Amino acid sequence: QWLFYSMTPFALINLAAVALAPADARALSARQLAGSAITRRSAGVGLTAAVLGAAVLPQSAFAGTADIGALGARAKELRALVHLAGSDAASDVSRGLESTLDPLQKAMLASAKQGSDAYTQAQLMQGHLLELRQALKNGDFAVYVSKSTKATYPGGKVERELEEVSETFDDYVKLVGGPAVPTWGGTYSDPNHPRGYRDIAVSADGMMTIKGRDEPDGPLWTLTARVTGTQAKIDFSPKGGPKDLLATLGNGKIIFPDGNAWTRQ
């Protein structure tokens, strides 16, 4: 089992974490990432679980860990912000490591039963954060194409590592039986403009930025909104619409009063 981990540098970092613990770039939308069913982590994590055992925590293990859910949601929003803003989000990532990502990893580790698959995910998170720090130090925000999955990341290797963090958190939540964590960030489709897209990111202060096109070759527009939990008031005036249109987040969709809904891709 240990020999398997020596096969790739990424796997070596994951092994160290286990052993030591007691993407015009904007035209490259996240919908391209969603089209790839294979991720770098999916090739190795399955074997990790098999090697370290198939213990799964009971559903009650997630009780009382609301902070983990909130931190995980912020980690996902941080990835969406880098996807949208690239190097302009460098300071957000730096602050997020201290205020969100490190506390998230520690909370996951403290809440999981030692030796369980959930505990393994918390250990793997440590490796992802090491890689994220290195990518941030190197300023790796240039458009990056994954060698293993061929997916394109407008936010570079920093975005790629934040995706790893988000996916590891999702796996942890599933293992401990926690509820799905609602997040705004991501790429959405609008049935009124099926050939276009809407890329959304939310900053730490609750300000939402929406960038999109109604047609592939159409003009790029930007909207802003103020987010409060699962509701947001979006300023559609740049597109000739109302200034404070209420939108509600639910089940992977952003729902508007007229019944229209944007669906996360």
Summary of the structure (lengths in Angstrom):
residues: 265
radius of gyration: 18.8
end to end distance: 36.0
largest distance: 60.2
contacts: 845
relative contact order: 0.14
helix: 49%
strand: 20%
